[in-house]
Amino acid sequence: MNPGEIRYSQWAYWLLSFYIVHGVAIMLLLRLRQQSTASFRLLVHSADVLWPALICIFTTGPGSPFFLFFVFVLAAAAYRWGVWETAGTAAAAVLLLWAESFALHLGFTGWADGILVRHNLPLLNVDVADFEPKHLFLRSAYLLVMGLLLGYLAEQQKQLRAEKAVVARILGRARVEAGLTGTLQDIVSELLTMYGAKRALLASQESNSHRIFVGEVETEGDANPGFRWRDTSAHDRETYLYECPAQMSYAWRSNSEGAEPLKVLALDESGVRLRSVSSASLHGLAQQHAFHGVMTVSFDFGHEWWGRIFLIDPELTGDIEEELRFLQELVRQVGPAVYNVYLLRRLRMRAGAVERARFARELHDGAVQSLIAVEMQVDVLRRQSASNSSPLTGELSRIQGLLREEVLKLRELMQQMKSLEVDSRKLLPFLGDTVERFHRETGISARFVSEVEELNMPPQVCREIARIVQEGLVNVRKHSQAHQVLVRLGCKDDQWNVIIEDDGRGFPFSGRLSQTELETLGKGPLVIKERVRLIEGELTIESNPGKGSRLEITVPQKRQAAYG
């Protein structure tokens, strides 16, 4: 700094020293308090605006380095607040400079120098010519433009930081241990909270099976929203998965009555606004769900799943196009994570099924064959001892029975370990083979009767019914001492009916009990009751001690999506 060229005054050095002490004091306060208040930040900011305006009086000239402190205070405003606060700070600095120019041209310098001379103090040494309007105009334009630029850049940076935080938070919701349904629930719940929507719908379709799944998340007060699969109908494809060139859109009604047609703002996959998009494709959605506005975005998971997410009545506070573009980018970022959860869960299930199948083969080729060989050797010894009237005949018969029982238990365990890939086409032959194998292995007379020729049953229900029949036959063999068993599958009053009936000794109660009564009394087979609950069925047991029992399972005929 050359005072000869820039005309520095001693007052400038004193102001600089005061500002250094002021800055150190503020840093110490912040270090001691660890947290500042809004009023404290506003006070510090006001001082930062006032100080460069004062020191610029004493450091006149085009090369004054202290004018840069105006840029510093503009950057501070942009960092603390936003674009309008930064522009306001620039306007305040401009007003201070013009107020100083007005005061100097009114003779403030001569009046102040007179006072300083009487008290033997240094003169202000101010160059009034540097505060001419033509010079201040350029400085003012510089400050205003710099304020708007810094404010805009800071606003964009904050928005990018906030969007990055949102994407990271939602990506953290994709967890393999939560499963696909749990992951979708967490992600859709985050979208509901972020956009302030009342309800969200997720409609998807598998590319291979063309099955449609519709899930719903609805906020209920302060409670955590729960994800549930809805029953689908034949019209759901037109309602949710309609043909549309837009990848994302926002449709709203101009009045609360809903009489006027929907207005639509749509964007393609590149984020470009589409000009001619009709609202006719949303009429089916509007008929099933009452809304004033709906936000829609499409997704595609590895070309195996595709669908749409509908946010009902979102609260959009910013530009609608920008909100749609951010939602599109969010789905693009989160989609691969959800697809990875789907693939990992599927790989784990397949790996578990392969390992169980391998273990079942090892049991069949090893332990089961060895037990059968030992049982045959014991049978030979029993026959030899019977011909010799040996007292070991009874003991050998008992050992032979134990070995045969263990073989049956191992075979039942092997059946339970095998993964069931049963659908509507395979269920009837599977049940027939299961009953036939039961008759062949136990010697108990067993029949399977089907009252339907064709089934249209969800795979989940098929698998659970197959397991229920297997478990029921195991219980008959272990506990009933029956001679005859009948398994019947039928359909009546939009319900599937499965009946397992035997002539054994029955349950330790007499009469007919519903599932609610069985739960209250703590009676009935636990495994079968649990499997019936999984498919939202109803179990009824009729028992006649000493004469037999009858298990009847009724399952409502729901669509496939209900068990997705």
C-alpha positions as CSV (number, residue, x, y, z in Angstrom):
1,M,0.0,0.0,0.0
2,N,1.6,3.3,-1.2
3,P,0.1,6.3,0.7
4,G,1.6,8.6,-1.8
5,E,-0.3,7.1,-4.7
6,I,-3.6,6.1,-3.0
7,R,-3.7,8.9,-0.5
8,Y,-4.1,6.8,2.7
9,S,-5.1,8.5,5.8
10,Q,-4.1,7.6,9.4
11,W,-7.8,7.2,10.0
12,A,-7.7,4.3,7.6
13,Y,-5.0,2.5,9.6
14,W,-7.0,3.1,12.8
15,L,-10.2,1.7,11.2
16,L,-8.2,-1.3,9.9
17,S,-6.8,-2.0,13.3
18,F,-10.3,-1.7,14.8
19,Y,-11.7,-4.1,12.3
20,I,-9.0,-6.6,13.0
21,V,-9.8,-6.5,16.7
22,H,-13.5,-6.7,15.8
23,G,-12.9,-9.8,13.6
24,V,-10.8,-11.6,16.3
25,A,-13.4,-10.9,18.9
26,I,-16.2,-12.4,16.8
27,M,-14.1,-15.5,16.0
28,L,-13.5,-16.0,19.7
29,L,-17.2,-15.6,20.5
30,L,-18.1,-18.2,17.9
31,R,-15.5,-20.6,19.2
32,L,-16.8,-20.2,22.8
33,R,-20.5,-20.3,22.0
34,Q,-20.4,-23.0,19.3
35,Q,-23.7,-21.7,18.0
36,S,-24.9,-18.2,16.9
37,T,-28.4,-16.7,16.9
38,A,-30.1,-15.0,14.0
39,S,-29.9,-11.5,15.6
40,F,-26.1,-12.0,16.2
41,R,-25.5,-13.0,12.6
42,L,-27.6,-10.0,11.4
43,L,-25.5,-7.6,13.7
44,V,-22.2,-9.0,12.4
45,H,-23.5,-8.8,8.8
46,S,-24.5,-5.1,9.3
47,A,-21.0,-4.3,10.6
48,D,-19.5,-6.1,7.6
49,V,-21.5,-3.8,5.3
50,L,-20.7,-0.7,7.2
51,W,-17.0,-1.2,7.6
52,P,-15.9,-1.2,3.9
53,A,-18.2,1.8,3.2
54,L,-16.4,3.8,5.9
55,I,-12.9,2.8,5.0
56,C,-13.4,3.5,1.3
57,I,-13.8,7.2,2.3
58,F,-10.1,7.3,3.5
59,T,-8.7,4.9,0.9
60,T,-9.8,6.6,-2.3
61,G,-8.5,5.7,-5.7
62,P,-9.1,3.0,-8.3
63,G,-6.6,0.6,-6.7
64,S,-8.0,0.6,-3.1
65,P,-7.8,-3.1,-1.9
66,F,-10.5,-2.5,0.7
67,F,-13.2,-2.3,-1.9
68,L,-12.9,-6.0,-2.2
69,F,-14.5,-6.3,1.3
70,F,-17.8,-5.5,-0.4
71,V,-17.4,-8.7,-2.3
72,F,-16.6,-10.5,0.9
73,V,-19.8,-9.3,2.6
74,L,-21.8,-10.3,-0.5
75,A,-20.4,-13.8,-0.4
76,A,-21.2,-14.0,3.3
77,A,-24.8,-13.0,2.5
78,A,-25.0,-15.6,-0.2
79,Y,-23.6,-18.3,2.1
80,R,-25.9,-17.4,5.0
81,W,-29.2,-16.8,3.1
82,G,-30.1,-16.6,-0.6
83,V,-30.2,-14.6,-3.7
84,W,-32.6,-11.9,-2.5
85,E,-30.8,-11.3,0.7
86,T,-27.6,-11.0,-1.2
87,A,-29.2,-8.5,-3.6
88,G,-30.5,-6.6,-0.6
89,T,-26.9,-6.5,0.9
90,A,-25.6,-5.1,-2.4
91,A,-28.4,-2.4,-2.4
92,A,-27.5,-1.5,1.2
93,A,-23.9,-1.0,0.3
94,V,-24.8,1.1,-2.7
95,L,-27.1,3.3,-0.6
96,L,-24.3,3.8,1.9
97,L,-21.9,4.9,-0.8
98,W,-24.4,7.3,-2.3
99,A,-25.2,8.7,1.2
100,E,-21.5,9.2,1.8
101,S,-21.2,11.0,-1.6
102,F,-24.1,13.2,-0.7
103,A,-22.6,14.1,2.7
104,L,-19.2,14.9,1.2
105,H,-20.6,17.2,-1.5
106,L,-22.6,19.0,1.2
107,G,-19.3,20.0,2.9
108,F,-18.9,17.3,5.6
109,T,-15.2,17.0,4.9
110,G,-14.5,20.7,5.7
111,W,-16.6,20.7,8.8
112,A,-14.9,17.5,10.1
113,D,-11.4,18.8,9.3
114,G,-12.1,22.0,11.2
115,I,-13.0,20.0,14.3
116,L,-9.9,17.8,13.9
117,V,-7.6,20.9,13.5
118,R,-9.0,22.5,16.7
119,H,-8.2,19.2,18.6
120,N,-4.8,18.7,16.9
121,L,-5.9,15.4,15.2
122,P,-4.9,14.2,11.7
123,L,-7.0,15.4,8.9
124,L,-9.4,13.0,7.1
125,N,-7.5,13.5,3.8
126,V,-10.5,12.5,1.6
127,D,-10.5,13.0,-2.2
128,V,-14.1,14.2,-2.8
129,A,-13.6,13.8,-6.6
130,D,-13.5,10.0,-6.2
131,F,-17.1,10.2,-5.0
132,E,-18.4,11.9,-8.1
133,P,-21.7,10.3,-9.4
134,K,-20.0,9.0,-12.6
135,H,-17.5,7.0,-10.5
136,L,-20.2,5.8,-8.0
137,F,-22.4,4.7,-10.8
138,L,-19.9,2.1,-12.0
139,R,-19.2,0.9,-8.5
140,S,-22.9,0.6,-7.8
141,A,-23.5,-1.4,-11.0
142,Y,-20.5,-3.6,-10.1
143,L,-21.9,-4.3,-6.6
144,L,-25.5,-5.0,-7.8
145,V,-24.4,-7.3,-10.6
146,M,-21.9,-9.1,-8.2
147,G,-24.6,-9.5,-5.6
148,L,-27.1,-11.1,-8.0
149,L,-24.4,-13.3,-9.4
150,L,-23.1,-14.5,-6.1
151,G,-26.6,-15.0,-4.7
152,Y,-27.6,-17.0,-7.8
153,L,-24.6,-19.2,-7.6
154,A,-25.0,-19.8,-3.9
155,E,-28.7,-20.6,-4.4
156,Q,-27.9,-23.2,-7.1
157,Q,-25.1,-24.7,-4.9
158,K,-27.5,-25.0,-2.0
159,Q,-30.1,-26.6,-4.2
160,L,-27.7,-29.1,-5.5
161,R,-26.5,-29.9,-2.0
162,A,-30.0,-30.4,-0.8
163,E,-30.9,-32.6,-3.8
164,K,-27.8,-34.6,-3.2
165,A,-28.7,-35.1,0.4
166,V,-32.2,-36.2,-0.5
167,V,-30.9,-38.7,-3.1
168,A,-28.4,-40.1,-0.6
169,R,-31.1,-40.4,2.1
170,I,-33.5,-42.2,-0.2
171,L,-30.7,-44.5,-1.5
172,G,-30.1,-45.5,2.1
173,R,-33.6,-46.9,2.2
174,A,-32.8,-49.6,-0.3
175,R,-31.8,-52.4,2.0
176,V,-31.7,-56.1,1.1
177,E,-32.7,-57.2,4.6
178,A,-35.9,-55.1,4.3
179,G,-37.0,-57.0,1.1
180,L,-38.5,-55.5,-2.0
181,T,-41.8,-54.6,-0.3
182,G,-40.1,-53.0,2.7
183,T,-37.7,-51.0,0.4
184,L,-40.6,-49.8,-1.8
185,Q,-42.5,-48.8,1.4
186,D,-39.6,-46.8,2.7
187,I,-38.9,-45.0,-0.6
188,V,-42.5,-44.1,-1.4
189,S,-43.0,-42.9,2.2
190,E,-40.0,-40.6,1.8
191,L,-41.5,-39.3,-1.4
192,L,-44.8,-38.7,0.4
193,T,-43.0,-36.7,3.1
194,M,-40.9,-34.8,0.7
195,Y,-43.7,-33.6,-1.6
196,G,-46.4,-33.4,1.2
197,A,-48.7,-35.7,-0.7
198,K,-51.7,-37.4,0.9
199,R,-51.3,-40.7,-0.8
200,A,-49.1,-42.6,-3.3
201,L,-49.8,-45.4,-5.7
202,L,-47.3,-47.7,-7.3
203,A,-48.4,-49.7,-10.4
204,S,-46.0,-52.1,-12.0
205,Q,-46.0,-55.0,-14.5
206,E,-43.6,-57.9,-14.9
207,S,-42.3,-58.1,-18.5
208,N,-42.3,-61.9,-18.5
209,S,-45.6,-62.8,-16.8
210,H,-47.4,-59.6,-17.7
211,R,-48.9,-59.6,-14.2
212,I,-50.0,-56.3,-12.8
213,F,-49.2,-55.2,-9.2
214,V,-50.8,-52.1,-7.6
215,G,-49.5,-50.9,-4.2
216,E,-50.7,-48.0,-2.0
217,V,-49.2,-45.9,0.7
218,E,-51.5,-43.5,2.5
219,T,-50.7,-41.1,5.3
220,E,-52.9,-41.3,8.4
221,G,-52.2,-38.4,10.7
222,D,-48.8,-38.7,12.4
223,A,-48.7,-42.5,12.0
224,N,-46.1,-44.1,9.8
225,P,-47.7,-44.8,6.4
226,G,-48.0,-48.5,5.6
227,F,-47.6,-50.1,2.2
228,R,-50.3,-52.6,1.1
229,W,-51.0,-54.3,-2.2
230,R,-54.4,-53.7,-3.7
231,D,-56.7,-56.1,-5.4
232,T,-56.4,-55.6,-9.2
233,S,-59.0,-55.8,-11.8
234,A,-59.1,-56.2,-15.6
235,H,-59.3,-52.4,-16.0
236,D,-56.1,-51.6,-14.0
237,R,-53.9,-51.7,-17.1
238,E,-55.9,-48.9,-18.7
239,T,-56.1,-47.0,-15.4
240,Y,-52.5,-47.0,-14.3
241,L,-50.3,-48.4,-17.1
242,Y,-51.9,-46.5,-20.0
243,E,-49.9,-45.6,-23.2
244,C,-48.4,-42.1,-22.9
245,P,-45.3,-40.5,-24.5
246,A,-44.6,-38.6,-21.2
247,Q,-42.3,-40.0,-18.7
248,M,-43.4,-37.6,-16.0
249,S,-46.4,-35.3,-15.7
250,Y,-48.4,-33.2,-13.4
251,A,-52.2,-32.9,-13.8
252,W,-54.4,-30.6,-11.8
253,R,-57.9,-29.2,-11.7
254,S,-58.5,-25.4,-12.0
255,N,-61.4,-25.5,-9.5
256,S,-62.2,-27.5,-6.4
257,E,-65.4,-28.9,-7.9
258,G,-63.5,-31.0,-10.4
259,A,-65.9,-30.3,-13.2
260,E,-63.4,-28.9,-15.6
261,P,-61.1,-31.2,-17.6
262,L,-57.6,-31.8,-16.2
263,K,-54.8,-29.6,-17.2
264,V,-51.5,-31.5,-17.9
265,L,-47.9,-30.5,-17.8
266,A,-45.8,-33.3,-19.2
267,L,-42.1,-34.0,-19.9
268,D,-40.4,-36.6,-22.0
269,E,-37.5,-38.8,-20.8
270,S,-35.0,-36.1,-21.7
271,G,-36.8,-33.5,-19.5
272,V,-38.2,-31.6,-22.5
273,R,-41.7,-30.3,-22.2
274,L,-44.4,-31.9,-24.4
275,R,-46.9,-29.5,-25.9
276,S,-49.7,-31.7,-27.0
277,V,-50.5,-34.2,-24.2
278,S,-54.2,-35.1,-23.6
279,S,-55.6,-35.7,-20.2
280,A,-57.9,-38.4,-21.5
281,S,-55.5,-41.2,-20.3
282,L,-56.0,-40.0,-16.7
283,H,-59.8,-40.2,-16.7
284,G,-59.7,-43.8,-15.4
285,L,-57.5,-42.7,-12.5
286,A,-59.7,-39.7,-11.8
287,Q,-62.8,-41.9,-11.6
288,Q,-61.2,-44.3,-9.1
289,H,-59.3,-41.7,-7.0
290,A,-60.5,-38.2,-6.1
291,F,-57.8,-35.7,-6.3
292,H,-57.1,-32.0,-7.1
293,G,-53.6,-32.7,-8.5
294,V,-51.5,-35.8,-9.3
295,M,-47.8,-36.1,-10.0
296,T,-46.7,-39.1,-12.1
297,V,-43.3,-40.6,-13.0
298,S,-42.5,-43.7,-14.9
299,F,-39.7,-46.2,-14.0
300,D,-38.0,-49.2,-15.6
301,F,-36.1,-51.8,-13.6
302,G,-33.7,-53.7,-15.9
303,H,-36.4,-54.3,-18.5
304,E,-38.0,-56.8,-16.2
305,W,-40.3,-54.4,-14.3
306,W,-41.8,-51.2,-15.4
307,G,-44.5,-49.0,-14.0
308,R,-45.5,-45.7,-12.6
309,I,-45.6,-43.9,-9.3
310,F,-48.6,-41.6,-8.6
311,L,-48.4,-38.9,-5.9
312,I,-51.9,-37.7,-5.0
313,D,-52.4,-34.1,-4.1
314,P,-48.7,-33.0,-3.7
315,E,-47.8,-29.6,-2.3
316,L,-45.6,-28.1,-5.0
317,T,-44.1,-24.8,-3.9
318,G,-41.5,-24.2,-6.6
319,D,-41.5,-24.4,-10.4
320,I,-43.5,-27.4,-11.5
321,E,-41.1,-28.3,-14.4
322,E,-38.1,-28.2,-12.0
323,E,-40.0,-30.4,-9.5
324,L,-40.8,-32.9,-12.2
325,R,-37.2,-33.0,-13.4
326,F,-35.9,-33.5,-9.9
327,L,-38.3,-36.4,-9.4
328,Q,-37.2,-37.9,-12.7
329,E,-33.6,-37.7,-11.7
330,L,-34.4,-39.1,-8.2
331,V,-36.1,-42.2,-9.8
332,R,-33.1,-42.7,-12.1
333,Q,-30.7,-42.6,-9.2
334,V,-32.8,-44.8,-6.9
335,G,-34.1,-47.3,-9.6
336,P,-30.8,-49.3,-9.9
337,A,-30.6,-49.6,-6.1
338,V,-34.2,-51.0,-5.9
339,Y,-33.4,-53.4,-8.8
340,N,-30.3,-54.6,-7.0
341,V,-32.4,-55.4,-4.0
342,Y,-34.8,-57.4,-6.2
343,L,-31.9,-59.3,-7.8
344,L,-30.1,-60.0,-4.5
345,R,-33.3,-61.3,-2.9
346,R,-34.0,-63.5,-5.9
347,L,-30.4,-64.8,-6.0
348,R,-30.5,-65.5,-2.2
349,M,-33.8,-67.4,-2.7
350,R,-32.4,-69.4,-5.6
351,A,-29.1,-70.1,-3.8
352,G,-31.1,-71.3,-0.7
353,A,-33.3,-73.5,-2.9
354,V,-30.3,-75.0,-4.6
355,E,-28.6,-75.7,-1.3
356,R,-31.7,-77.3,0.2
357,A,-32.1,-79.4,-2.9
358,R,-28.5,-80.6,-2.6
359,F,-29.0,-81.4,1.1
360,A,-32.2,-83.3,0.3
361,R,-30.3,-85.3,-2.3
362,E,-27.6,-86.1,0.2
363,L,-30.2,-87.3,2.7
364,H,-31.8,-89.4,0.1
365,D,-28.6,-91.0,-1.2
366,G,-27.0,-91.3,2.2
367,A,-29.0,-91.5,5.4
368,V,-32.3,-92.6,3.9
369,Q,-30.7,-95.5,1.9
370,S,-28.7,-96.5,4.9
371,L,-31.7,-96.6,7.2
372,I,-33.7,-98.6,4.6
373,A,-30.8,-101.1,4.3
374,V,-30.7,-101.4,8.1
375,E,-34.5,-101.8,8.3
376,M,-34.3,-104.7,5.7
377,Q,-31.5,-106.4,7.7
378,V,-33.6,-106.1,10.9
379,D,-36.6,-107.5,9.0
380,V,-34.5,-110.6,7.9
381,L,-33.3,-111.1,11.5
382,R,-36.9,-110.8,12.7
383,R,-38.1,-113.4,10.3
384,Q,-35.3,-115.8,11.4
385,S,-36.0,-115.2,15.0
386,A,-39.8,-115.8,14.5
387,S,-39.1,-119.2,12.9
388,N,-36.9,-120.1,15.9
389,S,-39.5,-118.8,18.4
390,S,-36.8,-116.4,19.8
391,P,-37.7,-113.9,22.5
392,L,-36.0,-111.2,20.4
393,T,-38.7,-111.2,17.8
394,G,-40.8,-108.5,19.5
395,E,-37.8,-106.3,20.1
396,L,-36.7,-106.6,16.5
397,S,-40.2,-105.7,15.4
398,R,-40.1,-102.6,17.5
399,I,-36.7,-101.6,16.1
400,Q,-37.9,-102.2,12.6
401,G,-40.9,-99.9,13.3
402,L,-38.6,-97.1,14.6
403,L,-36.4,-97.3,11.5
404,R,-39.4,-97.2,9.2
405,E,-40.7,-94.1,11.2
406,E,-37.4,-92.3,10.8
407,V,-37.3,-93.0,7.1
408,L,-40.8,-91.4,6.8
409,K,-39.7,-88.4,8.8
410,L,-36.6,-87.9,6.7
411,R,-38.7,-88.1,3.5
412,E,-41.2,-85.6,4.9
413,L,-38.3,-83.3,5.8
414,M,-36.9,-83.6,2.3
415,Q,-40.3,-82.6,0.8
416,Q,-40.4,-79.6,3.1
417,M,-36.9,-78.6,2.1
418,K,-37.5,-78.6,-1.6
419,S,-38.6,-75.4,-3.1
420,L,-42.2,-75.4,-4.5
421,E,-42.6,-74.0,-8.0
422,V,-46.3,-74.6,-8.1
423,D,-48.8,-72.6,-10.1
424,S,-52.4,-73.1,-11.3
425,R,-51.3,-75.6,-14.0
426,K,-49.2,-77.7,-11.7
427,L,-51.2,-77.6,-8.5
428,L,-53.7,-80.4,-9.3
429,P,-51.1,-82.9,-10.5
430,F,-48.9,-82.0,-7.5
431,L,-51.7,-82.7,-5.0
432,G,-52.5,-86.0,-6.7
433,D,-48.9,-87.1,-6.6
434,T,-48.6,-86.0,-3.0
435,V,-51.6,-88.0,-1.9
436,E,-50.5,-91.1,-3.9
437,R,-47.0,-91.0,-2.4
438,F,-48.6,-90.7,1.1
439,H,-50.6,-93.8,0.4
440,R,-47.6,-95.7,-1.0
441,E,-45.3,-94.8,1.9
442,T,-47.7,-95.2,4.9
443,G,-50.1,-97.8,3.7
444,I,-53.0,-95.5,4.7
445,S,-55.8,-95.5,2.0
446,A,-55.8,-91.9,0.6
447,R,-57.7,-90.3,-2.3
448,F,-57.5,-86.9,-3.9
449,V,-60.7,-85.5,-5.5
450,S,-60.8,-82.3,-7.6
451,E,-64.1,-80.6,-8.2
452,V,-62.5,-78.2,-10.7
453,E,-60.8,-78.8,-14.0
454,E,-59.0,-75.6,-14.5
455,L,-57.6,-73.2,-11.9
456,N,-56.9,-69.5,-12.0
457,M,-55.1,-69.2,-8.6
458,P,-52.2,-66.9,-7.7
459,P,-48.9,-68.7,-7.3
460,Q,-48.5,-67.7,-3.7
461,V,-51.9,-69.3,-2.9
462,C,-50.9,-72.4,-4.9
463,R,-47.7,-72.8,-2.9
464,E,-49.4,-72.4,0.5
465,I,-52.2,-74.8,-0.3
466,A,-49.7,-77.4,-1.4
467,R,-47.8,-76.9,1.9
468,I,-51.1,-77.1,3.9
469,V,-52.0,-80.4,2.3
470,Q,-48.5,-81.8,3.0
471,E,-48.6,-80.7,6.6
472,G,-52.1,-82.1,7.0
473,L,-51.1,-85.5,5.7
474,V,-48.0,-85.5,8.0
475,N,-50.3,-84.8,11.0
476,V,-52.6,-87.7,9.9
477,R,-49.7,-90.1,9.8
478,K,-48.3,-89.0,13.1
479,H,-51.4,-88.5,15.3
480,S,-54.6,-89.7,13.8
481,Q,-54.1,-93.5,13.5
482,A,-56.5,-93.3,10.5
483,H,-57.2,-95.9,7.9
484,Q,-58.6,-93.6,5.2
485,V,-57.9,-90.1,4.1
486,L,-59.7,-87.9,1.6
487,V,-58.3,-84.6,0.2
488,R,-60.8,-82.5,-1.8
489,L,-60.3,-79.3,-3.7
490,G,-63.3,-77.3,-4.9
491,C,-64.7,-73.8,-5.6
492,K,-67.9,-72.3,-4.3
493,D,-69.2,-68.8,-3.8
494,D,-66.0,-67.1,-5.2
495,Q,-63.9,-69.1,-2.7
496,W,-61.4,-71.9,-3.0
497,N,-62.2,-74.9,-0.7
498,V,-59.7,-77.4,0.5
499,I,-60.9,-80.3,2.7
500,I,-58.7,-82.9,4.5
501,E,-60.9,-85.6,6.1
502,D,-59.9,-88.8,7.9
503,D,-61.4,-91.5,10.0
504,G,-58.9,-91.4,12.8
505,R,-59.2,-90.6,16.5
506,G,-59.8,-86.8,15.9
507,F,-58.7,-83.8,17.9
508,P,-59.0,-83.5,21.7
509,F,-62.3,-81.6,21.4
510,S,-65.7,-82.3,20.0
511,G,-67.7,-80.1,17.6
512,R,-66.9,-77.5,14.9
513,L,-64.6,-74.6,15.7
514,S,-63.7,-71.6,13.5
515,Q,-60.2,-70.2,13.3
516,T,-61.1,-67.4,15.8
517,E,-62.3,-70.0,18.3
518,L,-59.2,-72.1,17.7
519,E,-57.0,-69.1,18.3
520,T,-58.9,-68.3,21.5
521,L,-58.7,-71.8,22.9
522,G,-55.2,-72.4,21.7
523,K,-56.1,-75.5,19.7
524,G,-55.5,-76.8,16.2
525,P,-52.3,-77.2,14.2
526,L,-50.1,-74.2,14.5
527,V,-48.3,-74.5,11.1
528,I,-51.6,-74.8,9.2
529,K,-53.1,-71.9,11.0
530,E,-50.1,-69.7,10.2
531,R,-50.2,-70.7,6.5
532,V,-53.9,-70.0,6.3
533,R,-53.4,-66.5,7.7
534,L,-50.7,-65.8,5.1
535,I,-53.2,-66.2,2.3
536,E,-56.0,-64.5,4.2
537,G,-58.1,-67.7,4.4
538,E,-60.3,-69.2,7.0
539,L,-59.7,-72.5,8.8
540,T,-62.5,-74.6,10.3
541,I,-62.0,-77.9,12.1
542,E,-64.7,-80.4,12.8
543,S,-63.7,-83.1,15.3
544,N,-65.5,-86.3,16.4
545,P,-63.2,-88.0,18.9
546,G,-62.7,-91.7,18.0
547,K,-64.4,-91.3,14.7
548,G,-62.3,-88.8,12.7
549,S,-61.8,-85.1,11.9
550,R,-62.3,-82.7,9.1
551,L,-60.2,-79.7,8.2
552,E,-61.8,-77.1,5.8
553,I,-59.8,-74.2,4.4
554,T,-61.6,-71.4,2.5
555,V,-59.6,-68.9,0.5
556,P,-61.1,-65.8,-1.3
557,Q,-60.5,-65.7,-5.0
558,K,-58.3,-62.6,-5.1
559,R,-56.3,-61.3,-8.0
560,Q,-52.6,-62.1,-8.3
561,A,-51.4,-58.6,-7.4
562,A,-52.8,-59.0,-3.9
563,Y,-50.0,-61.5,-3.2
564,G,-47.2,-59.7,-5.0
